[in-house]
Amino acid sequence: MTGPVGGIMLTPAESYADLVAGFRWQVPDFYNIAADVCDRWAAADPDRIALIDRRTDATVVEISYRTLREKSDRLANAFAALGVARGDRVAILLPQMPETLYSHLATYKLAAIALPLASLFGVDALEHRLGNAGAKAIVTDRAGLEKIAAIRDRLPELQVLVTVDDPSCAPFAGVHGFDPLLERSAGQFETTVTKADDPALMIYTSGTTGLAKGALHAHRVLLGHLPGVEMPHEFLPQPGDRFWTPADWAWAGGLLNVLLPSLHFGIPVVAYRAAKFDPEEALALMGEMRVRNAFIPPTALKILRTVERPRERFGLAIRSIGSGGEALGREVYEWAQEGLGLTINEFYGQTECNLVLSSCARIGVSRPGAIGKPVPGHEVAIIGADGEALPAGEKGQIAVRRPDPVMFLEYWKRPEATEQKFAGDWMLTGDQGVMDADGYFHFVGRDDDVITSAGYRIGPGEIEDCLIAHPAVALAAVVGKPDPVRTEIVKAYIVLKEDAEPSPELAEAIRLYVRDRLAAHEYPREVEFVEDLPMTTTGKVIRRILRDRARGEAG
């Protein structure tokens, strides 16, 4: 098969105009993710390295495409023997490890639907997702089984349980061991023929507002991601490229920004199971494993910023860093140019329609504080309440026009929510933004995050970016607190750097710091020092929790 299956989507160009002019979508009628990222390479170059598993005991295991195909074929046969069929949901509750990838590939080969779940999810989050999805099977570890034990009787559709650990240590009977299943299964499986529009995976929204919804995606979602991966990584693939992300592969950012696109291009992916994000550990890993390309969320980059002289100390060979999920901000953008010796390419998308805006410093598409320009193939606009596109300079909602290969099929069992996601052919992101006169998009904040104070509508991003520029501040989140005079005041929750001590004097200094650099209506009238900020498993601040806290304080 020709076209994008085995090739690039973006033809390298010297300018953004040329990049757009030379682009055409290449999405075949029939397409299967596993056939593309596994079977194709296993046939053409079986000994090519697909995955590099750097374990916490410092051992390194390289896994070839030959092994990917054999393991995923065996697992697909095992699933089929256990009754997993086309359309069934297969939950994958594992960290970054080879078995996670084998489980995804086996699921796609069966034309079942992969349901990636973050290992950090608690019992309530798992019960909602597994129950709502009606998952038939789950592949997990001992820690995952212990969580499932508390809710198993409330998940009647969950029939097949597989553990990558010793099944004899499972908290209940009837659990299959991963390796024993593979050992007694046939080593060849014929991947099911699927249409590009057939469902392949379901990723639940991060749940920053309300219960998480299952965004159902078709096999074509991987092809839809390719331009948005190639652009921020400056025309991936290049010789010697090697990818890593600290993001959980259960998140669209880890799975669809890194793991599956890298395998499409034949680029090795580094897998690493960190207990938590540690900046020195992350930098040491990148240096040791000669990582050339990375997706690092903004919050993680803000933490990396606390490490002095990272490029020199850790011998980094990094070529490209893409970042998205929250606003990056000018402060981190400028730090990376000095500390890492490169320009971070910020991009934008969401679970339902990812990687639709991007930067690319190599062709001059880069501006501090901006989230980029439309990735070729995607039509993105700022629209008003009437559903019409707004001119440059006017604030509105970021929207993406359908049809689009990267766009989700529907919210699982939520037809009314799916309908509400659209205004005509515009998919509403729920994010406020503005496009400047040069065509750059700027993120203002989620609809729910925008603060209304004394008649002004204030986005938290610019204030948070200013706050972390203060020498004592490590992380910051800003919300509106109800106020009888101003409607809301700006309140900042701040995590200090290790060498800083909270005090009323420091709080006042931080308030004045922001007021002097931004505007009198934007500075935080209240500052509260906290040990940490509430985060989703994808590294986004859950401002809803902080808003509720501020409202409680206001009575």
C-alpha positions as CSV (number, residue, x, y, z in Angstrom):
1,M,0.0,0.0,0.0
2,T,1.4,3.4,-0.9
3,G,0.8,6.9,0.6
4,P,0.9,7.5,4.3
5,V,0.9,3.8,5.3
6,G,4.6,3.5,5.7
7,G,5.4,7.1,4.7
8,I,5.2,10.7,5.8
9,M,2.2,13.0,5.5
10,L,4.0,16.3,5.4
11,T,6.4,17.0,2.5
12,P,9.3,19.1,4.1
13,A,9.1,22.7,3.1
14,E,10.9,26.0,3.7
15,S,7.9,28.0,4.7
16,Y,4.5,27.5,6.2
17,A,2.7,28.6,3.0
18,D,4.6,25.9,1.0
19,L,3.9,23.3,3.7
20,V,0.1,24.0,3.4
21,A,0.1,24.2,-0.3
22,G,1.8,20.8,-0.7
23,F,-0.4,18.9,1.7
24,R,-3.1,16.3,0.7
25,W,-4.7,13.8,3.1
26,Q,-3.8,10.2,2.3
27,V,-6.3,8.0,4.1
28,P,-7.2,4.7,2.4
29,D,-10.7,3.2,2.7
30,F,-9.3,0.2,4.6
31,Y,-6.8,0.6,7.3
32,N,-5.8,-1.1,10.5
33,I,-3.4,0.4,13.1
34,A,-1.7,-2.9,13.9
35,A,-1.3,-3.8,10.3
36,D,0.5,-0.5,9.8
37,V,2.7,-0.1,12.9
38,C,3.5,-3.8,13.5
39,D,2.8,-6.3,10.6
40,R,4.2,-4.0,7.9
41,W,7.5,-3.5,9.6
42,A,7.7,-7.1,10.7
43,A,7.5,-8.2,7.1
44,A,9.9,-5.6,5.6
45,D,12.5,-5.3,8.4
46,P,11.8,-7.8,11.2
47,D,15.0,-7.1,13.2
48,R,14.4,-3.3,13.3
49,I,14.1,-2.1,16.9
50,A,10.7,-0.9,17.8
51,L,10.8,-0.5,21.6
52,I,13.6,0.0,24.1
53,D,12.5,-1.0,27.5
54,R,14.7,0.8,30.1
55,R,13.8,-0.8,33.3
56,T,14.1,0.7,36.8
57,D,16.9,-1.7,37.7
58,A,18.9,-0.1,34.8
59,T,18.7,-3.1,32.5
60,V,17.8,-2.3,28.9
61,V,15.8,-4.7,26.7
62,E,15.4,-4.0,22.9
63,I,12.3,-5.4,21.2
64,S,12.2,-5.9,17.5
65,Y,9.2,-5.7,15.1
66,R,9.5,-9.5,14.8
67,T,8.8,-9.8,18.5
68,L,6.0,-7.3,18.4
69,R,4.2,-9.3,15.7
70,E,4.8,-12.7,17.4
71,K,3.7,-11.5,20.9
72,S,0.7,-9.6,19.6
73,D,-0.4,-12.5,17.3
74,R,-0.2,-14.9,20.3
75,L,-2.2,-12.5,22.5
76,A,-4.8,-12.0,19.7
77,N,-5.3,-15.7,19.5
78,A,-5.6,-16.0,23.3
79,F,-8.1,-13.2,23.4
80,A,-10.2,-14.8,20.7
81,A,-10.1,-18.2,22.5
82,L,-11.4,-16.4,25.6
83,G,-14.3,-14.9,23.7
84,V,-13.1,-11.5,22.9
85,A,-14.5,-10.5,19.5
86,R,-14.9,-7.6,17.1
87,G,-16.2,-4.5,18.9
88,D,-15.6,-5.7,22.4
89,R,-13.8,-3.3,24.7
90,V,-10.4,-4.4,26.1
91,A,-9.1,-2.3,29.0
92,I,-5.4,-1.9,29.3
93,L,-4.4,-0.8,32.8
94,L,-0.6,-0.8,32.7
95,P,2.3,1.7,32.8
96,Q,4.9,2.1,30.0
97,M,6.0,-1.5,29.3
98,P,6.1,-3.9,26.4
99,E,2.9,-5.8,27.5
100,T,1.0,-2.5,27.1
101,L,2.0,-2.3,23.5
102,Y,1.3,-6.0,22.8
103,S,-2.2,-5.6,24.3
104,H,-3.0,-2.6,22.1
105,L,-1.8,-4.4,19.0
106,A,-3.7,-7.6,19.7
107,T,-6.9,-5.6,20.3
108,Y,-6.6,-3.8,17.0
109,K,-5.8,-7.1,15.2
110,L,-9.1,-8.5,16.5
111,A,-11.0,-5.3,15.5
112,A,-11.9,-4.9,19.2
113,I,-11.7,-1.5,20.9
114,A,-8.7,-0.7,23.1
115,L,-9.6,1.2,26.3
116,P,-6.3,2.6,27.8
117,L,-6.5,3.4,31.5
118,A,-3.9,5.3,33.6
119,S,-2.2,3.3,36.4
120,L,-2.8,6.2,38.7
121,F,-6.6,6.0,38.4
122,G,-8.3,5.2,41.7
123,V,-11.2,2.8,42.3
124,D,-13.9,5.3,41.5
125,A,-12.3,6.5,38.2
126,L,-11.9,2.9,37.1
127,E,-15.4,1.9,38.0
128,H,-16.8,4.7,36.0
129,R,-14.7,4.0,32.9
130,L,-15.0,0.2,33.0
131,G,-18.7,0.3,33.7
132,N,-19.5,3.0,31.2
133,A,-17.5,1.3,28.5
134,G,-18.8,-2.2,29.3
135,A,-15.3,-3.6,29.1
136,K,-15.2,-7.3,28.5
137,A,-11.5,-7.8,29.2
138,I,-8.7,-6.2,31.1
139,V,-4.9,-6.6,31.0
140,T,-3.3,-5.2,34.2
141,D,-0.8,-5.9,37.0
142,R,-1.1,-6.8,40.7
143,A,-1.8,-3.2,41.7
144,G,-4.5,-2.9,39.1
145,L,-6.1,-6.2,40.3
146,E,-6.2,-5.0,43.8
147,K,-8.3,-2.0,42.7
148,I,-10.5,-4.2,40.6
149,A,-11.2,-6.4,43.5
150,A,-13.1,-3.7,45.3
151,I,-15.5,-3.1,42.3
152,R,-15.5,-6.5,40.5
153,D,-19.1,-7.3,41.6
154,R,-20.3,-4.1,40.1
155,L,-18.7,-4.9,36.7
156,P,-20.8,-7.8,35.4
157,E,-19.5,-7.4,31.8
158,L,-15.9,-7.8,32.8
159,Q,-15.3,-11.5,32.1
160,V,-11.6,-11.8,31.1
161,L,-8.9,-10.7,33.5
162,V,-5.2,-11.0,32.6
163,T,-2.2,-10.0,34.8
164,V,1.3,-9.5,33.8
165,D,2.3,-10.5,37.3
166,D,2.1,-14.0,38.9
167,P,-1.6,-14.9,38.7
168,S,-1.3,-17.0,41.9
169,C,-0.9,-13.7,43.8
170,A,-4.2,-12.3,42.4
171,P,-6.7,-11.2,45.1
172,F,-9.4,-13.4,43.5
173,A,-9.6,-16.5,41.3
174,G,-10.0,-16.8,37.6
175,V,-7.2,-14.5,36.6
176,H,-5.0,-15.5,33.6
177,G,-1.3,-15.0,33.5
178,F,0.0,-13.0,30.6
179,D,3.0,-15.1,29.7
180,P,1.2,-18.5,30.2
181,L,-1.5,-17.3,27.8
182,L,1.0,-16.5,25.1
183,E,2.9,-19.7,25.6
184,R,-0.1,-21.9,24.8
185,S,-1.4,-19.7,21.9
186,A,-0.6,-20.0,18.3
187,G,2.2,-17.7,17.0
188,Q,0.4,-16.5,13.9
189,F,-2.8,-14.4,13.6
190,E,-4.3,-12.9,10.5
191,T,-5.1,-9.3,11.3
192,T,-8.8,-8.5,10.8
193,V,-9.5,-6.3,7.8
194,T,-11.0,-3.0,9.0
195,K,-12.2,0.1,7.4
196,A,-10.4,3.3,8.3
197,D,-13.7,4.5,9.9
198,D,-14.1,1.4,12.1
199,P,-13.7,2.0,15.8
200,A,-10.3,1.2,17.3
201,L,-9.8,2.8,20.7
202,M,-11.6,4.9,23.3
203,I,-9.9,7.4,25.4
204,Y,-11.8,9.0,28.3
205,T,-11.5,12.8,28.6
206,S,-9.4,13.9,31.5
207,G,-12.4,15.0,33.5
208,T,-11.4,18.5,34.4
209,T,-15.1,19.3,34.4
210,G,-17.7,16.7,35.3
211,L,-17.6,12.9,34.7
212,A,-15.1,11.8,32.1
213,K,-16.7,10.9,28.7
214,G,-15.4,8.2,26.4
215,A,-14.2,9.6,23.1
216,L,-14.4,6.8,20.5
217,H,-11.9,7.0,17.8
218,A,-11.5,5.1,14.4
219,H,-8.4,3.4,13.1
220,R,-7.9,6.5,10.9
221,V,-7.1,8.6,14.1
222,L,-3.4,7.5,13.8
223,L,-3.2,8.8,10.2
224,G,-4.9,12.0,11.3
225,H,-2.2,12.5,13.9
226,L,0.7,12.2,11.6
227,P,0.9,15.8,10.3
228,G,0.6,17.1,13.8
229,V,3.5,14.9,15.0
230,E,5.7,15.6,12.0
231,M,5.3,19.4,12.3
232,P,6.4,20.1,15.9
233,H,9.2,17.5,15.6
234,E,10.5,19.4,12.6
235,F,9.8,16.8,9.9
236,L,10.0,13.6,11.7
237,P,11.5,11.1,10.9
238,Q,15.2,12.1,10.6
239,P,18.2,9.8,10.8
240,G,18.9,8.7,14.4
241,D,15.6,9.8,15.8
242,R,14.5,8.2,19.1
243,F,11.4,9.1,21.0
244,W,10.4,9.3,24.7
245,T,7.7,10.9,26.7
246,P,7.0,11.0,30.5
247,A,3.3,11.0,29.6
248,D,1.4,7.8,30.4
249,W,0.6,5.8,27.2
250,A,-3.0,5.7,28.5
251,W,-3.3,9.4,27.5
252,A,-3.7,10.6,24.0
253,G,-0.5,12.5,24.4
254,G,1.5,9.4,25.2
255,L,-0.3,7.0,22.9
256,L,-1.1,9.0,19.8
257,N,1.5,11.8,20.0
258,V,4.4,9.4,20.6
259,L,4.0,5.6,20.7
260,L,1.9,4.7,17.7
261,P,3.2,7.5,15.3
262,S,6.8,6.5,16.2
263,L,6.1,2.9,15.3
264,H,4.5,4.0,12.1
265,F,7.7,5.7,11.1
266,G,10.0,2.9,12.4
267,I,11.4,5.1,15.1
268,P,12.4,3.4,18.4
269,V,10.4,4.4,21.4
270,V,12.0,4.4,24.9
271,A,9.7,2.9,27.6
272,Y,10.4,3.8,31.2
273,R,8.3,3.3,34.3
274,A,8.9,6.1,36.7
275,A,7.1,6.2,40.1
276,K,6.6,9.9,39.6
277,F,8.1,12.7,37.5
278,D,11.5,13.6,38.8
279,P,13.4,16.3,36.8
280,E,16.9,15.0,37.3
281,E,15.8,11.4,36.7
282,A,14.1,12.4,33.5
283,L,17.1,14.4,32.2
284,A,19.5,11.5,33.1
285,L,17.2,9.1,31.2
286,M,17.2,11.3,28.1
287,G,21.0,11.6,28.2
288,E,21.6,7.9,28.8
289,M,19.2,6.7,26.2
290,R,20.2,9.3,23.6
291,V,16.7,10.5,23.2
292,R,16.4,12.8,20.2
293,N,12.7,13.6,20.3
294,A,10.3,14.1,23.2
295,F,6.8,15.1,24.0
296,I,6.9,16.8,27.5
297,P,3.8,18.5,28.9
298,P,4.1,22.1,30.1
299,T,3.8,21.2,33.8
300,A,6.8,18.8,33.4
301,L,8.8,21.4,31.6
302,K,8.1,23.9,34.4
303,I,9.6,21.4,36.8
304,L,12.6,20.7,34.5
305,R,13.2,24.4,34.6
306,T,14.3,24.1,38.2
307,V,17.4,22.1,37.1
308,E,20.5,24.1,36.3
309,R,22.5,23.6,33.1
310,P,20.6,20.5,32.0
311,R,22.1,20.1,28.5
312,E,25.7,20.2,29.7
313,R,25.2,18.2,32.9
314,F,23.3,15.3,31.3
315,G,24.9,15.3,27.8
316,L,21.5,15.7,26.1
317,A,21.3,14.9,22.3
318,I,17.7,16.2,22.0
319,R,16.7,17.4,18.6
320,S,13.0,18.3,19.1
321,I,10.5,18.8,21.9
322,G,6.8,19.2,21.4
323,S,4.6,20.3,24.2
324,G,0.8,20.7,24.7
325,G,-2.1,19.9,27.0
326,E,-1.9,23.3,28.8
327,A,-0.5,26.7,27.8
328,L,3.3,26.6,27.8
329,G,3.9,30.3,28.4
330,R,6.7,32.7,27.4
331,E,8.8,32.0,30.5
332,V,9.3,28.3,29.8
333,Y,9.7,28.9,26.0
334,E,12.6,31.3,26.6
335,W,14.2,29.1,29.3
336,A,14.3,26.1,26.9
337,Q,16.2,28.1,24.3
338,E,18.9,28.9,26.8
339,G,18.8,25.8,29.0
340,L,18.1,23.1,26.4
341,G,19.5,24.8,23.3
342,L,16.3,24.4,21.3
343,T,12.9,26.0,20.7
344,I,10.0,24.1,22.1
345,N,7.3,23.7,19.5
346,E,4.0,24.1,21.2
347,F,0.9,22.4,19.8
348,Y,-2.8,22.2,20.6
349,G,-5.5,19.6,20.5
350,Q,-7.8,17.7,22.8
351,T,-8.8,14.1,23.3
352,E,-11.6,14.4,20.8
353,C,-9.6,16.1,18.1
354,N,-5.9,16.2,18.7
355,L,-2.9,18.0,17.2
356,V,-4.7,20.5,15.0
357,L,-2.5,23.6,15.8
358,S,1.3,23.5,16.0
359,S,4.5,25.4,15.9
360,C,7.6,24.5,13.9
361,A,10.6,26.7,14.6
362,R,12.5,25.2,11.6
363,I,10.2,27.0,9.2
364,G,9.7,30.1,11.3
365,V,6.4,29.1,12.8
366,S,7.2,30.0,16.4
367,R,6.0,32.8,18.7
368,P,6.3,32.9,22.5
369,G,2.9,32.5,24.2
370,A,1.2,31.2,21.0
371,I,0.1,27.6,20.4
372,G,0.9,27.7,16.7
373,K,-0.9,27.8,13.4
374,P,-3.3,25.2,11.9
375,V,-1.5,22.0,11.0
376,P,-2.0,21.3,7.3
377,G,-5.2,19.4,6.7
378,H,-7.1,20.9,9.6
379,E,-9.4,23.9,9.4
380,V,-9.3,25.7,12.8
381,A,-11.0,29.0,13.6
382,I,-12.1,31.3,16.5
383,I,-15.9,31.4,16.4
384,G,-18.4,33.5,18.2
385,A,-21.6,32.6,20.0
386,D,-23.5,32.6,16.7
387,G,-21.2,29.8,15.3
388,E,-19.5,32.1,12.8
389,A,-15.7,32.6,12.5
390,L,-14.4,35.8,14.1
391,P,-11.8,38.1,12.6
392,A,-8.3,38.4,14.0
393,G,-8.0,39.9,17.4
394,E,-11.4,38.9,18.7
395,K,-11.7,36.5,21.5
396,G,-14.0,33.4,21.1
397,Q,-14.0,29.7,21.1
398,I,-11.4,27.5,19.3
399,A,-13.3,25.3,16.9
400,V,-12.3,22.6,14.3
401,R,-14.4,22.0,11.1
402,R,-15.6,18.4,10.3
403,P,-14.9,16.1,8.6
404,D,-11.4,15.6,9.8
405,P,-9.5,12.3,10.0
406,V,-8.3,13.0,13.6
407,M,-11.7,13.8,14.9
408,F,-13.6,11.4,17.2
409,L,-16.6,9.3,16.1
410,E,-18.8,10.0,19.2
411,Y,-19.0,10.1,22.9
412,W,-19.7,6.5,24.1
413,K,-23.4,6.2,25.1
414,R,-23.7,10.0,25.1
415,P,-25.5,11.0,21.9
416,E,-26.7,14.3,23.5
417,A,-23.2,15.2,24.5
418,T,-21.9,14.4,21.0
419,E,-24.6,16.6,19.5
420,Q,-23.7,19.5,21.9
421,K,-20.1,19.2,20.9
422,F,-20.9,20.7,17.5
423,A,-22.3,24.0,16.2
424,G,-23.1,23.1,12.6
425,D,-19.9,21.6,11.2
426,W,-17.7,23.3,13.8
427,M,-16.5,21.0,16.7
428,L,-16.4,23.1,19.8
429,T,-13.4,22.7,22.0
430,G,-14.7,24.6,25.0
431,D,-11.4,26.5,25.0
432,Q,-11.3,30.3,24.7
433,G,-8.7,31.7,22.3
434,V,-7.8,34.5,19.9
435,M,-6.0,34.5,16.6
436,D,-3.6,37.4,15.9
437,A,-3.1,39.3,12.7
438,D,-0.3,36.8,11.6
439,G,-2.5,33.8,12.0
440,Y,-1.1,32.5,15.3
441,F,-3.6,31.1,17.8
442,H,-3.3,32.1,21.5
443,F,-4.9,30.0,24.2
444,V,-6.9,32.0,26.8
445,G,-8.4,29.3,28.9
446,R,-11.2,26.8,29.2
447,D,-14.7,28.3,29.2
448,D,-15.0,27.4,32.8
449,D,-11.6,28.8,33.7
450,V,-12.2,32.3,32.5
451,I,-12.5,34.8,35.4
452,T,-15.0,37.6,35.3
453,S,-13.7,40.5,37.5
454,A,-15.1,44.1,37.5
455,G,-16.3,43.7,33.9
456,Y,-13.1,42.1,32.6
457,R,-12.8,38.6,31.3
458,I,-9.5,37.2,32.4
459,G,-7.7,34.1,31.2
460,P,-5.6,32.3,33.8
461,G,-2.7,31.4,31.5
462,E,-1.0,34.8,31.2
463,I,-1.2,35.3,35.0
464,E,0.2,31.8,35.7
465,D,3.0,32.4,33.2
466,C,3.9,35.6,35.0
467,L,3.8,34.0,38.4
468,I,6.3,31.2,37.6
469,A,8.7,33.9,36.4
470,H,9.0,35.0,40.0
471,P,12.2,33.5,41.5
472,A,10.4,31.9,44.4
473,V,7.6,30.2,42.5
474,A,7.8,26.6,41.1
475,L,4.1,26.1,40.0
476,A,1.0,28.2,40.1
477,A,-2.7,28.0,39.3
478,V,-5.2,30.8,39.1
479,V,-9.0,30.8,39.6
480,G,-11.8,33.2,40.2
481,K,-13.1,33.6,43.8
482,P,-16.6,35.0,44.2
483,D,-16.6,38.6,45.4
484,P,-19.6,40.8,46.1
485,V,-18.1,43.9,44.5
486,R,-16.1,42.6,41.5
487,T,-18.1,39.4,40.8
488,E,-14.8,37.5,41.1
489,I,-11.3,38.3,42.2
490,V,-8.2,36.6,41.0
491,K,-6.8,34.1,43.5
492,A,-3.5,32.3,43.1
493,Y,-2.5,28.9,44.5
494,I,1.2,28.7,44.6
495,V,3.8,25.9,45.1
496,L,7.1,27.5,46.1
497,K,10.6,26.3,45.2
498,E,12.4,24.3,47.8
499,D,14.6,27.2,49.0
500,A,11.6,29.6,49.5
501,E,9.6,30.0,52.7
502,P,5.9,31.1,52.7
503,S,5.2,34.4,54.4
504,P,2.8,37.3,54.2
505,E,5.7,39.4,52.9
506,L,6.4,37.0,50.1
507,A,2.7,36.8,49.1
508,E,2.6,40.6,48.9
509,A,5.8,40.7,46.8
510,I,4.3,38.2,44.4
511,R,1.1,40.2,44.1
512,L,3.0,43.3,43.3
513,Y,5.3,41.4,40.9
514,V,2.3,40.5,38.8
515,R,0.6,43.9,39.0
516,D,3.7,45.6,37.8
517,R,4.1,43.3,34.8
518,L,0.5,42.7,33.7
519,A,-2.4,45.0,34.7
520,A,-4.1,46.2,37.8
521,H,-7.2,44.1,37.1
522,E,-5.2,40.9,36.5
523,Y,-3.0,40.6,39.6
524,P,-4.0,38.1,42.2
525,R,-5.7,39.8,45.1
526,E,-5.3,36.7,47.2
527,V,-2.3,34.3,47.2
528,E,-2.3,31.0,49.0
529,F,0.8,28.8,49.4
530,V,0.1,25.1,48.9
531,E,2.2,21.9,49.0
532,D,0.9,20.7,45.6
533,L,-1.8,21.3,43.0
534,P,-4.6,18.9,42.0
535,M,-3.6,17.3,38.7
536,T,-5.2,14.9,36.3
537,T,-3.3,11.9,35.3
538,T,-2.3,13.8,32.1
539,G,-0.6,16.5,34.1
540,K,-3.2,19.2,33.8
541,V,-4.2,21.3,36.8
542,I,-7.8,20.5,37.8
543,R,-8.9,24.1,38.3
544,R,-12.5,22.9,39.1
545,I,-11.2,21.6,42.5
546,L,-9.5,24.9,43.2
547,R,-12.6,26.9,42.1
548,D,-14.8,24.8,44.4
549,R,-12.3,25.4,47.2
550,A,-12.3,29.2,46.5
551,R,-16.1,29.3,46.4
552,G,-16.3,27.4,49.7
553,E,-14.0,30.0,51.3
554,A,-16.3,32.8,50.0
555,G,-19.3,31.1,51.5
